[in-house]
């Protein structure tokens, strides 16, 4: 079960939206529609905020906290991976030595392309 919040209940952002998706491979996944969410250890965006990647806008539709142990293959597909194991391997390759703890919480940022 995820804890969904509205903007009034969200804690202050810990970073800016321009840092939400920065890995070139992930940017391409967003641009092609294969990635519709990203998980970070902090909160990078507010609901309704626009992320711009290569001149295209993506609106943040939902922001909520989630434990790593709650991840499903559907969540991994939002991230552009086939399953949780593939997503986990990718994350750990970016953060060598980081443990994958089921109780560790991350911030989920779900987004979609801005309508033209």
BAZATI-373838 format. One record per residue (C-alpha): x, y, z. Coordinates in nm, 2 decimals, always signed. Example, Ala and Ser with C-alpha at 12.3 -4.5 7.8 and 13.67 -1.06 7.14 Angstrom:
GUNU    east   north      up
GUNU   +1.23   -0.45   +0.78
GUNU   +1.37   -0.11   +0.71
***
This chain:
GUNU    east   north      up
GUNU   +0.00   +0.00   +0.00
GUNU   +0.14   +0.34   -0.09
GUNU   +0.09   +0.66   +0.10
GUNU   -0.04   +0.91   -0.14
GUNU   -0.03   +1.28   -0.04
GUNU   -0.16   +1.60   -0.17
GUNU   +0.07   +1.90   -0.20
GUNU   -0.04   +2.05   +0.14
GUNU   +0.08   +1.73   +0.32
GUNU   +0.41   +1.69   +0.14
GUNU   +0.74   +1.79   +0.31
GUNU   +0.96   +2.05   +0.15
GUNU   +1.15   +1.95   -0.16
GUNU   +1.50   +1.83   -0.11
GUNU   +1.61   +1.91   -0.47
GUNU   +1.48   +2.07   -0.79
GUNU   +1.28   +1.92   -1.07
GUNU   +1.57   +1.97   -1.32
GUNU   +1.76   +1.70   -1.13
GUNU   +1.47   +1.45   -1.13
GUNU   +1.57   +1.26   -1.45
GUNU   +1.93   +1.32   -1.56
GUNU   +2.07   +0.98   -1.68
GUNU   +2.08   +0.99   -2.06
GUNU   +1.93   +0.64   -2.09
GUNU   +1.64   +0.74   -1.86
GUNU   +1.58   +1.07   -2.05
GUNU   +1.54   +0.86   -2.37
GUNU   +1.30   +0.63   -2.18
GUNU   +1.09   +0.92   -2.08
GUNU   +1.09   +1.07   -2.43
GUNU   +0.97   +0.74   -2.58
GUNU   +0.71   +0.68   -2.32
GUNU   +0.88   +0.38   -2.16
GUNU   +0.94   +0.56   -1.83
GUNU   +0.65   +0.73   -1.65
GUNU   +0.78   +0.75   -1.30
GUNU   +1.11   +0.79   -1.11
GUNU   +1.20   +0.71   -0.75
GUNU   +1.44   +0.92   -0.56
GUNU   +1.57   +0.93   -0.20
GUNU   +1.43   +1.29   -0.17
GUNU   +1.14   +1.49   -0.30
GUNU   +1.23   +1.67   -0.63
GUNU   +0.90   +1.80   -0.75
GUNU   +0.55   +1.92   -0.66
GUNU   +0.23   +1.79   -0.82
GUNU   +0.16   +2.00   -1.12
GUNU   +0.52   +2.10   -1.18
GUNU   +0.66   +2.07   -1.53
GUNU   +0.99   +1.88   -1.61
GUNU   +1.15   +1.97   -1.94
GUNU   +1.36   +1.72   -2.12
GUNU   +1.51   +1.80   -2.46
GUNU   +1.24   +2.07   -2.51
GUNU   +0.95   +1.85   -2.42
GUNU   +0.74   +1.90   -2.11
GUNU   +0.62   +1.64   -1.86
GUNU   +0.38   +1.72   -1.58
GUNU   +0.42   +1.56   -1.24
GUNU   +0.08   +1.40   -1.16
GUNU   +0.16   +1.23   -0.83
GUNU   +0.42   +1.23   -0.56
GUNU   +0.42   +0.99   -0.27
GUNU   +0.64   +0.79   -0.04
GUNU   +0.70   +0.42   -0.10
GUNU   +0.90   +0.15   +0.07
GUNU   +1.14   -0.05   -0.16
GUNU   +0.98   -0.37   -0.03
GUNU   +0.64   -0.25   -0.18
GUNU   +0.78   -0.24   -0.53
GUNU   +0.61   -0.46   -0.78
GUNU   +0.69   -0.55   -1.14
GUNU   +0.43   -0.29   -1.25
GUNU   +0.63   -0.02   -1.06
GUNU   +0.95   -0.14   -1.23
GUNU   +0.77   -0.10   -1.57
GUNU   +0.69   +0.26   -1.48
GUNU   +1.06   +0.30   -1.44
GUNU   +1.13   +0.15   -1.78
GUNU   +1.24   -0.20   -1.66
GUNU   +1.09   -0.54   -1.71
GUNU   +1.08   -0.64   -1.34
GUNU   +1.18   -0.54   -0.99
GUNU   +1.51   -0.74   -1.01
GUNU   +1.62   -0.56   -1.32
GUNU   +1.53   -0.22   -1.17
GUNU   +1.72   -0.32   -0.84
GUNU   +2.03   -0.42   -1.04
GUNU   +2.03   -0.09   -1.22
GUNU   +1.99   +0.12   -0.91
GUNU   +2.26   -0.07   -0.72
GUNU   +2.50   -0.02   -1.02
GUNU   +2.46   +0.36   -0.98
GUNU   +2.51   +0.34   -0.60
GUNU   +2.78   +0.08   -0.53
GUNU   +2.78   -0.04   -0.17
GUNU   +2.42   +0.08   -0.11
GUNU   +2.21   -0.18   +0.06
GUNU   +1.86   -0.26   -0.08
GUNU   +1.66   -0.25   +0.23
GUNU   +1.28   -0.34   +0.20
GUNU   +1.19   -0.09   +0.47
GUNU   +1.39   +0.20   +0.30
GUNU   +1.15   +0.47   +0.18
GUNU   +1.18   +0.66   -0.15
GUNU   +0.98   +0.93   -0.31
GUNU   +0.79   +0.83   -0.62
GUNU   +0.73   +1.10   -0.89
GUNU   +0.48   +1.00   -1.15
GUNU   +0.45   +1.21   -1.47
GUNU   +0.31   +1.22   -1.82
GUNU   +0.37   +1.43   -2.13
GUNU   +0.21   +1.78   -2.13
GUNU   -0.07   +1.79   -2.38
GUNU   +0.01   +2.02   -2.68
***
